[in-house]
Amino acid sequence: MDEPMRQTLSALDPEQLRAVTAPAGPVCILAGAGTGKTRAITHRIAYRVVSGEIDPRGVLAVTFTARAAGQLRERLAQLGADGVQARTFHAAALRQVRYFASRLLEGREMPEVVDSKARLVTLAAARAGLRADRAGARDLAGEIEWAKANLVEPSDYAAAAAKAARDMPYEPDKVAEVFTAYEEIKRNRGVIDFEDMLRAAVWGIEEHPDVAAQIRGQYRHLVVDEFQDVNPLQHRLLQAWLGGRDDLTVVGDASQTIYSFTGATSSYLLEFPRRYREAVVVRLVRDYRSTPQVVGLANAVIRQARGGEARLRVALQGQRPPGPEPDLRIFGDEASEAAAVASRCAELIAAGTPPHQIAVLFRTNAQSQSYEEALAEAGVPAVVSGAERFFDRPEVRQAMVALRAAVRTTPDDTPLPAAVADALAATGWQRDRPPGGGAARERWEAQAALVTLAEELRLTTLAEFCDDLARRAAIQHSPTVDGVTLASLHAAKGLEWDAVFLVGLADGTLPTSHARTDDALEEERRLLYVGITRARQWLWLSYGQARAPGGRARRPCRFLPQLTGSTQSDAGGGPGARPRARRHQIVSCRICGATLIAGADRKLGRCATCPSDRDEELYERLREWRRVVAAEQQVPAYVVFTDATLAALAERKPTTEAELAAIGGIGPRKLAAYGEAVRALVTGRSVPQVTTSPPEH
C-alpha cells in the first residue's frame, strides 16, 4: 500500500473502514449522530480516486446545503481527490439545465429562476379571492412547494393533502385554486421556480436520449448525503442520473428525519436494502461528538421510537471520556427557566467556555423572546440563528404599534392582559383560535408571547407595558459578534456545541399540540433526539410548569425518561425570589452508560440487556438472612426486601450508606433497620442483630 493510500485509510474505525473500502455498487451508510459520516463518504471517494478505480471528474456528490457541499469539496481536496463535483440538488440541476438549454429549449432563452415564491403567491391568492398577509403567503408557498416536491399537480392537491393530513392555512380547494393561479402567473411571466428546475432536469434526461447519454457518461458514480431528507422529486432526478446503474453511495440517519412537512421522506433510505439486494449496508455507531452520558440519554429517548424509521435506528456508542450527567430542571414558570438558563450561560462563559460554543434550543421561534431578554439582562451576548430577533419580527412590530395606539382608548382600570389581548385583536389576533399553517401559527405564537409577558409583569397600565417593551427591544438590539446561539431545533440540525440547553420541554410545546398523528408524534421525538445529540459536553433539559406564575400546570415532555432524584433549591427564599426548580439526577447503566428508564433497570443499575455481574454466593447469603429476619418479624419475606432488591444488592455490592440509599426500594426506614446488616453481609463481617419489628411502610 503506497503512502497516499495509507493516509486515506488511517484513523478510520472498523465500521468506517468497511464503508470506505466497500466494492463498487450500492452502499448504504447508516450514520448515527456524531459518528463521522462526512469522514466516511469523503474517504470512500478519495480511496477510490487514489487507488485509480475511478476518475474524480466522474463523481457527483449531492448534499442539501451549499455549506455541506463546500465542506465536501474542501476535505476531498485535502485527501487528493480534486475535481469531484459536490453540489446541492438544485445547483446540480441548474448547471445541467443551463448547459443543455439550447437543445432542450430549441433556441429559446433560459427562463429566469425566481428566488422567492412569496410575491407571485400573493398575486395568485388575490386571483383566488384570498387576502394573504406575509405569513399566509409563506404558508401557501410552503404548500405549493410540498405538492411539487411530491409530484402532485394542482388538480390533485386537495386529495393528496387530505391523505397526508396536512395542516393547511386555508381550505384545501382554495389552496388548489391558488396553486393553479400561481402556475398560470409563472407561465405568463416566463419564469420558473426551483421545483420547476428539478423537473426540467428530469424531463431533459428522460425525454432526450442524447442528453441522458452525455450526463450519465460524465457522472458514473453518485453519492448522496442526508438521504433520509430526499423528497420524491429529488429521488426521481437521482434515478434519472443513474439510468438503471447502481454505483450509488447513500448516507443517512432515519432517527434524524425531521423535515417530512416539506415533503422529505425517509422511505427511500428504509427501502434501499430491498431496492438493491446486493447493497453493502454499514452502520456507523461510534459517537465521537458527545460524552457517554449525553449518548446514553439520546439512546434512551430514541429507543422508545416506533414506526418505520425505528427499524434503522442506530444504538450509539460514546467514544469520548466521561463527562457530567445531563441535568433535568423543572421550574415554576418560563421566566424562572429563562433566568436560570442565562445565569448558567454566564457561569460557563466565566469558566472559559466561548459564547459561540453554547446554544439554547427550542421548538418554535416564538420561544426565543424570553431567552433573548434573560441573556441580555445577564449581560450575555446572544445571536438568533435561522430567524429574526423577536422585536425585529414584522408581527411584533405591528403589535407594538397597535398597543401604543390602544393606550389612548383603553381605560386605566382594564387588567393588563385583557388590554393587551384587546389591542392585538385589532391586528387579527385571536386568543383561542391559533391558525393553521406553520408561518401563520408562528406569527400567532409571537403575539401570544406578548400576552404571556403581560400576565407575568407587575404592571398596571398599557402605557407602562409599551414603555417596558421599548426598553426590552433596545436592550436586545445591541450588536453582538461572539454570542450564545438561540435557535429552533430544526435550525440546529447539522450543528454542534460544547454546551446545549434544551428548553421549554413541556407537552404541548414538544411535542407540539398540533402533532395529532402517530407519525407526527414520532417526528417530534426525533426532534428531541436531534437536540440532545447537538451537545458535546454539557446538556441541560428544562421546562416551566406554567407559562406564567400561577398559570395552568403543564406536564413534562412525554419523550423524556422517567427520571428520579432529589429536590434542590436553585434560588434563595425571601420576597421576590424566583420559584424553585427541581433538579433530577439521571441514572446511567454502570456497564454501558445508557440512561435507565425502567424502574427495575434503575434498581439494578444496568440495562436489562447488559450482562449481569451478580455475586451468586452473596445473593444466597442475602436470601437466607432475609428468611431469618422475616420469620423473626413474622412478616412475608418481600416486606423485608423484594427479590429484585436482593438481586440489585448482589450485583452492586454497596459498602456505604450512600451506595445503599441509591438502590430503589431502600428508603430511610429500611436503611436504618437493615443497612448495617446488609453492609456486613456484603463485606463478609459478622451480621448484627436486626430489630424485631419491620419498618413501617
SVG drawing of the C-alpha trace seen along z (x, -y; Angstrom):
<svg xmlns="http://www.w3.org/2000/svg" viewBox="-63 -59 67 78">
<polyline fill="none" stroke="black" stroke-width="0.4" points="0.0,0.0 1.5,-3.3 1.7,-6.3 -1.3,-8.3 -3.5,-5.2 -2.2,-4.6 -3.1,-8.2 -6.5,-7.8 -7.3,-4.8 -5.6,-6.0 -7.6,-6.9 -10.7,-5.1 -12.6,-2.9 -13.6,0.6 -17.1,-0.4 -15.9,-3.5 -13.1,-1.3 -15.7,1.2 -17.8,-1.6 -14.7,-3.2 -13.4,0.0 -16.7,1.5 -16.7,2.6 -18.3,0.6 -22.0,0.8 -24.8,-0.2 -23.6,-1.2 -25.9,-2.4 -24.2,-4.0 -26.4,-4.3 -24.6,-7.0 -25.7,-7.9 -25.2,-11.4 -21.6,-12.3 -20.3,-9.1 -18.2,-10.7 -20.4,-10.3 -18.6,-13.1 -15.3,-11.4 -16.7,-8.1 -18.1,-9.4 -15.1,-11.7 -12.6,-8.9 -14.7,-6.5 -14.5,-8.8 -10.8,-9.6 -9.9,-5.9 -11.5,-5.1 -9.8,-8.0 -6.3,-7.5 -6.5,-3.7 -7.2,-4.6 -10.6,-2.9 -12.5,-6.0 -11.9,-9.4 -12.7,-12.2 -14.5,-14.1 -16.9,-11.1 -18.2,-11.6 -21.3,-13.7 -21.7,-14.1 -25.1,-15.6 -25.8,-17.5 -28.7,-19.5 -26.9,-22.8 -24.2,-24.8 -22.3,-24.8 -22.2,-21.0 -21.1,-20.9 -18.3,-23.3 -17.1,-21.2 -17.1,-18.1 -15.0,-19.8 -12.5,-21.1 -12.0,-17.7 -11.7,-15.9 -9.1,-18.4 -7.1,-17.7 -7.3,-13.9 -6.0,-14.3 -9.4,-14.0 -9.6,-17.3 -12.2,-17.5 -15.1,-15.9 -18.4,-17.7 -20.1,-18.3 -23.3,-20.3 -26.8,-20.6 -29.6,-19.0 -30.7,-22.5 -27.2,-23.6 -26.5,-20.4 -29.9,-20.6 -29.4,-24.3 -26.0,-23.7 -27.2,-20.9 -30.3,-22.7 -28.3,-25.8 -25.7,-23.6 -28.3,-21.9 -30.7,-24.8 -30.1,-25.3 -31.1,-21.7 -33.9,-21.5 -35.5,-24.9 -34.8,-24.8 -33.1,-28.2 -35.3,-30.0 -33.7,-31.7 -33.4,-30.0 -36.3,-31.3 -35.4,-33.3 -35.4,-31.3 -37.4,-33.2 -35.6,-33.3 -38.8,-33.5 -42.4,-32.5 -43.9,-35.0 -44.7,-37.8 -46.2,-35.5 -48.2,-33.5 -49.7,-36.8 -50.9,-37.6 -52.2,-34.1 -54.0,-34.3 -55.7,-37.5 -56.9,-35.9 -58.4,-33.1 -60.2,-35.6 -57.9,-35.3 -56.2,-38.2 -53.0,-36.6 -50.7,-38.5 -47.0,-37.8 -47.4,-34.8 -50.3,-33.5 -48.3,-33.8 -45.4,-31.9 -47.7,-29.1 -49.3,-28.9 -45.8,-28.9 -45.0,-26.0 -48.0,-24.0 -47.1,-24.6 -43.5,-23.5 -44.7,-20.4 -47.1,-19.5 -44.4,-20.0 -41.8,-18.1 -44.3,-15.2 -45.1,-15.4 -48.7,-16.5 -50.5,-18.6 -52.9,-21.4 -56.0,-19.3 -54.8,-16.5 -53.7,-18.8 -56.9,-18.5 -57.0,-14.7 -53.2,-14.4 -53.2,-17.0 -56.1,-15.2 -54.3,-11.8 -51.2,-13.3 -53.1,-15.0 -51.6,-18.4 -52.1,-21.3 -53.3,-23.7 -53.6,-27.5 -56.9,-27.6 -59.5,-25.2 -57.9,-22.6 -59.9,-23.7 -58.8,-27.3 -55.1,-26.2 -55.6,-24.3 -57.0,-27.4 -54.0,-29.4 -51.7,-26.7 -53.4,-26.8 -53.2,-30.6 -49.6,-30.5 -48.6,-28.2 -50.5,-30.4 -48.8,-33.6 -45.4,-31.9 -46.1,-30.8 -47.4,-34.2 -44.3,-35.9 -41.9,-33.3 -40.2,-32.4 -39.7,-29.1 -39.2,-28.2 -36.7,-25.8 -39.0,-22.8 -39.6,-23.5 -35.8,-23.5 -35.6,-20.0 -38.4,-18.8 -36.8,-20.3 -33.6,-18.4 -35.6,-15.2 -37.5,-15.9 -34.3,-16.7 -32.8,-13.3 -36.0,-11.2 -37.1,-12.7 -33.8,-13.4 -31.6,-10.3 -28.6,-12.4 -28.8,-14.5 -29.2,-11.4 -26.2,-9.7 -23.9,-12.7 -24.9,-13.2 -24.6,-9.6 -21.3,-9.3 -20.0,-12.2 -21.3,-11.1 -20.7,-7.4 -20.5,-7.4 -23.1,-9.1 -23.0,-9.9 -26.0,-11.4 -25.7,-12.8 -28.6,-13.1 -30.5,-10.5 -33.4,-10.5 -34.3,-14.0 -34.8,-13.2 -38.2,-14.0 -39.9,-12.2 -38.9,-14.9 -35.3,-14.7 -35.3,-10.9 -36.7,-10.9 -33.9,-13.1 -31.4,-10.8 -32.9,-7.8 -32.6,-9.8 -28.9,-10.4 -28.4,-6.7 -30.2,-5.4 -30.5,-1.9 -26.9,-1.8 -26.1,-1.0 -22.8,-2.7 -24.5,-4.7 -23.4,-5.5 -26.0,-7.0 -25.6,-8.1 -28.3,-8.9 -29.8,-8.5 -33.5,-7.6 -33.6,-8.9 -32.9,-12.4 -35.9,-12.5 -37.4,-15.9 -38.4,-17.6 -41.4,-15.5 -43.5,-18.7 -41.5,-19.9 -42.0,-16.6 -38.9,-14.9 -39.3,-11.1 -37.1,-8.5 -38.8,-5.8 -36.0,-5.7 -33.4,-5.1 -35.6,-2.5 -36.2,-0.7 -32.6,-0.9 -31.6,2.6 -34.7,4.1 -34.3,2.0 -30.7,3.0 -30.5,6.6 -26.7,6.7 -26.2,3.5 -23.5,3.2 -25.1,1.8 -22.8,0.4 -23.8,-1.1 -21.6,-3.8 -22.2,-3.5 -19.2,-5.1 -20.1,-8.6 -17.1,-10.9 -19.0,-14.1 -20.7,-13.6 -19.8,-12.2 -21.2,-8.8 -23.6,-10.5 -25.2,-12.5 -25.1,-9.5 -26.8,-7.4 -29.7,-9.8 -30.0,-10.1 -30.2,-6.3 -32.8,-6.2 -35.0,-8.6 -34.8,-7.1 -35.0,-3.5 -38.7,-4.1 -39.4,-5.2 -42.0,-3.4 -42.7,-3.3 -40.6,-2.6 -37.7,-4.9 -37.2,-2.9 -36.2,0.2 -33.0,-1.5 -32.2,-3.3 -28.5,-3.2 -27.6,-2.5 -24.7,-4.9 -21.6,-4.0 -19.9,-7.0 -16.2,-7.3 -15.3,-10.4 -14.1,-10.4 -17.0,-10.5 -18.5,-13.9 -21.1,-15.4 -24.6,-13.8 -27.3,-15.7 -29.4,-18.0 -33.2,-18.0 -34.5,-21.1 -38.2,-21.8 -39.1,-25.5 -42.3,-27.1 -42.7,-29.2 -41.0,-30.1 -39.5,-33.3 -37.7,-31.4 -36.5,-28.9 -35.1,-31.6 -33.4,-33.4 -31.7,-30.2 -30.5,-29.4 -29.0,-32.8 -27.3,-32.5 -25.8,-29.2 -24.6,-30.5 -22.8,-33.3 -21.2,-30.8 -19.9,-28.7 -18.5,-31.7 -16.8,-32.9 -15.3,-29.4 -13.8,-29.7 -16.4,-28.3 -16.6,-30.6 -20.1,-32.0 -20.3,-30.6 -19.9,-27.1 -23.2,-27.5 -26.6,-27.0 -30.2,-27.4 -32.5,-25.3 -36.3,-25.4 -39.2,-24.0 -40.6,-27.2 -39.0,-30.6 -41.6,-32.4 -39.9,-30.9 -36.8,-32.9 -38.2,-36.1 -37.7,-35.0 -34.2,-33.9 -33.2,-37.0 -34.4,-39.1 -32.9,-37.0 -29.5,-36.8 -29.5,-40.5 -30.3,-41.2 -27.5,-38.9 -25.0,-40.6 -24.6,-37.6 -24.3,-38.2 -26.7,-36.2 -27.1,-35.5 -30.5,-34.4 -29.9,-31.7 -32.3,-30.9 -34.9,-33.6 -35.2,-37.3 -34.8,-38.6 -38.1,-38.8 -38.6,-42.5 -37.4,-42.6 -40.3,-40.4 -42.9,-42.2 -45.8,-40.8 -44.2,-42.0 -43.5,-45.5 -47.1,-45.6 -48.3,-44.5 -46.3,-47.2 -47.8,-49.9 -51.3,-48.6 -50.5,-48.5 -49.3,-52.1 -52.4,-53.2 -54.6,-51.5 -53.1,-53.4 -55.4,-56.4 -58.6,-54.5 -58.1,-51.8 -59.4,-52.6 -56.7,-52.6 -58.6,-50.1 -58.6,-47.4 -56.5,-44.4 -53.2,-44.5 -53.5,-41.0 -57.0,-41.9 -55.9,-45.3 -53.0,-43.7 -55.3,-40.9 -57.9,-43.5 -55.3,-45.7 -53.9,-42.7 -57.3,-41.8 -57.1,-44.9 -54.3,-43.1 -56.4,-40.0 -55.0,-38.0 -57.5,-35.8 -56.5,-34.2 -58.4,-30.9 -58.0,-30.5 -54.4,-29.7 -54.4,-29.4 -53.3,-26.5 -50.1,-26.6 -46.6,-26.9 -45.8,-30.6 -49.2,-31.9 -49.1,-29.9 -45.6,-31.2 -46.9,-34.7 -49.8,-34.0 -47.4,-32.5 -45.1,-35.5 -48.1,-37.8 -49.3,-35.4 -45.9,-35.7 -46.7,-39.4 -49.9,-38.4 -48.0,-36.0 -45.5,-38.7 -48.3,-41.0 -49.5,-38.2 -46.1,-37.9 -45.3,-41.5 -46.4,-43.5 -47.5,-46.5 -50.9,-48.0 -51.4,-50.2 -51.0,-49.6 -48.7,-52.7 -46.3,-51.2 -46.3,-48.0 -45.5,-49.8 -42.6,-51.6 -41.3,-48.3 -41.5,-46.7 -39.5,-49.6 -36.8,-49.1 -36.6,-45.4 -36.3,-46.0 -33.5,-48.5 -31.5,-46.0 -31.9,-43.2 -30.9,-45.3 -27.3,-45.8 -24.9,-44.5 -23.2,-41.2 -20.4,-39.2 -19.5,-36.2 -22.6,-35.2 -24.7,-32.3 -26.7,-30.8 -30.5,-30.9 -32.1,-28.5 -35.0,-26.3 -34.4,-22.5 -34.9,-22.4 -32.3,-25.1 -29.9,-23.3 -29.7,-20.1 -26.1,-19.5 -24.6,-21.8 -22.9,-21.1 -21.8,-23.0 -19.9,-22.3 -23.0,-23.2 -26.6,-22.8 -29.7,-24.0 -32.9,-22.2 -35.7,-24.4 -39.5,-24.5 -39.7,-20.7 -43.4,-20.6 -46.1,-18.6 -48.0,-20.9 -44.7,-22.5 -42.6,-19.4 -44.4,-17.5 -46.4,-20.4 -50.1,-20.3 -50.5,-20.2 -48.8,-16.8 -52.0,-14.7 -51.0,-11.5 -48.6,-8.8 -46.2,-9.7 -46.2,-13.4 -45.6,-12.4 -42.6,-10.2 -41.2,-13.1 -41.4,-15.3 -39.5,-12.5 -36.8,-12.6 -36.6,-16.4 -35.7,-15.9 -33.1,-13.3 -31.6,-15.7 -31.4,-18.4 -29.8,-16.0 -27.1,-14.9 -26.0,-18.5 -24.2,-18.6 -20.6,-17.6 -20.0,-18.0 -22.8,-19.7 -26.5,-19.1 -29.4,-20.9 -33.0,-19.9 -35.8,-22.1 -39.3,-23.3 -41.6,-25.6 -44.5,-24.0 -46.6,-27.0 -46.2,-29.7 -46.7,-32.4 -46.8,-32.5 -50.0,-30.9 -50.8,-29.6 -52.2,-26.3 -49.8,-23.4 -48.2,-21.5 -46.7,-18.1 -43.1,-17.4 -42.3,-16.2 -43.6,-12.7 -40.4,-11.6 -38.1,-12.2 -37.1,-9.2 -38.8,-8.9 -36.0,-10.4 -35.7,-10.3 -33.7,-12.4 -33.7,-14.8 -35.3,-18.2 -33.0,-21.2 -33.5,-25.0 -31.9,-26.9 -32.8,-30.2 -32.9,-31.6 -36.0,-32.4 -37.4,-35.8 -39.6,-38.3 -39.2,-38.4 -37.3,-35.2 -37.7,-33.1 -39.8,-29.9 -37.7,-26.9 -36.5,-24.4 -36.3,-20.7 -33.1,-19.1 -33.2,-15.4 -30.1,-13.2 -30.1,-10.9 -29.4,-7.2 -27.0,-5.6 -26.2,-2.0 -22.9,-1.2 -21.9,1.2 -22.8,-0.6 -23.5,-4.1 -27.1,-4.3 -29.7,-6.3 -32.0,-4.0 -35.8,-4.4 -37.5,-1.3 -37.7,-1.1 -36.3,2.4 -33.3,1.3 -32.6,-1.7 -32.8,0.6 -30.2,2.9 -28.1,0.0 -27.9,1.6 -29.9,2.2 -31.8,5.4 -29.8,6.4 -26.4,5.8 -24.7,8.8 -25.3,9.4 -22.4,9.5 -24.3,10.8 -22.4,12.4 -24.5,15.6 -22.9,16.6 -23.8,13.1 -27.3,13.4 -27.8,16.7 -26.5,15.2 -28.9,12.3 -31.8,14.7 -31.0,16.8 -30.6,13.6 -34.0,12.3 -35.7,15.6 -34.5,15.5 -35.4,11.8 -38.9,12.3 -39.5,15.3 -38.4,13.3 -40.6,10.3 -43.5,12.6 -43.9,10.9 -43.7,12.1 -40.1,12.1 -40.9,9.4 -41.7,7.0 -38.1,7.1 -36.7,6.8 -38.1,7.9 -36.2,10.4 -35.4,7.5 -33.8,5.6 -31.8,8.6 -30.6,9.1 -29.6,5.4 -27.7,5.7 -25.8,8.8 -24.9,7.0 -24.0,3.6 -22.4,4.7 -22.9,1.5 -20.5,0.9 -21.6,-2.6 -24.8,-4.1 -25.0,-6.4 -24.5,-3.4 -27.3,-1.6 -29.6,-4.5 -29.1,-4.8 -30.8,-1.5 -34.5,-1.7 -36.6,-0.1 -34.3,-1.1 -35.8,-4.1 -34.7,-5.8 -36.6,-3.4 -35.2,-0.3 -31.8,-1.8 -32.0,-2.4 -33.4,1.1 -31.3,3.2 -28.5,1.1 -25.8,2.2 -26.7,5.9 -26.7,5.7 -23.3,3.9 -21.9,6.6 -23.2,9.3 -21.6,7.6 -18.2,7.2 -18.2,10.6 -18.3,9.3 -20.5,10.8 -24.1,9.7 -25.5,7.6 -28.9,8.2 -31.8,6.7 -34.8,5.0 -37.6,7.4 -40.3,5.4 -40.3,4.5 -40.1,0.8 -43.3,-1.0 -44.4,-1.4"/>
</svg>
